[in-house]
């Protein structure tokens, strides 16, 4: 069993020759009631597949039995890994931590409640085989099956916020917030290594960085159902708007900090709108801003 405790988070894992095809990252905060069934379902799906895989659960400072559930699951399968944060840092921090310790050639981020079922991974993998760098579940896709809607307040706030997100950060992407995203592993570790947002706005930041690097993002139809027990509060939408301003300021500042960043990030926005993308930066380059090594126990 792998059980790592992080302060700021563990350092990026080295990519070994025998790296698995797929890493699944699930962030969890006080998910004792729901996580057991999620681990069972995801584990059954992965074991039935022909993939080499790892399943990484990042416990974001839970105060319930979340970590114990993961330890129990991993005691019977060493491909299941537990990473623990000493304190609750936010969903973005948890996902970033999991991605940076992942080793897979592809990395899937999935919410702990499986609002989108794990079985919908197959079309996302097909999109990456067809050349996409990232494939995201999209509730806005006309072929998606939204089985249970959010309540009216969440729906109105989400739609208003999404329009602003599209205008300011992710033009052309209709649904940035669905918790089911598959990435090319090397590109994901590069983008998450640059990321700074710890809260709910992390999805927007990662898609913003993919766009600035000229990497392709494909929206895919999925099944989706709202699950009771969501920790997203209406005030979180205001925080996402704050994060929009922060990411534009932070990455603009970073781009201006050095010639390397100017060529890799500052010029990428122009590439998106004025011509074909330049080749992305080498995936083997150290992920700038990567979190320092944590403690193993």
Secondary structure, 3 states (H helix, E strand, C coil): CEEEEECCCCCCCCCCCCCCCEEEEEEECCCHHHHHHHHHHHHHHHHHCCCCEEEEEEEECCCCCHHHHHHHHHHCCCCEEEEEECCCCCHHHHHHHHHHHCCCCEEEEECCCCCCCHHHHHHHHHHHHCCCCEEEEECCCCCCEEEECCCHHHHHHHHHHHHHHHHHCCCCCCCCCCCEEEEEHHHHHHHHHHCCCCCCCHHHHHHHHHHHCCCCEEEEECEEECCCCCCCCHHHHHHHHHHHHHHHHHHHHHHHHCHHHHHHHHCHHHHHHHCCCCCCCCCCCCCCCCCCCCEEC
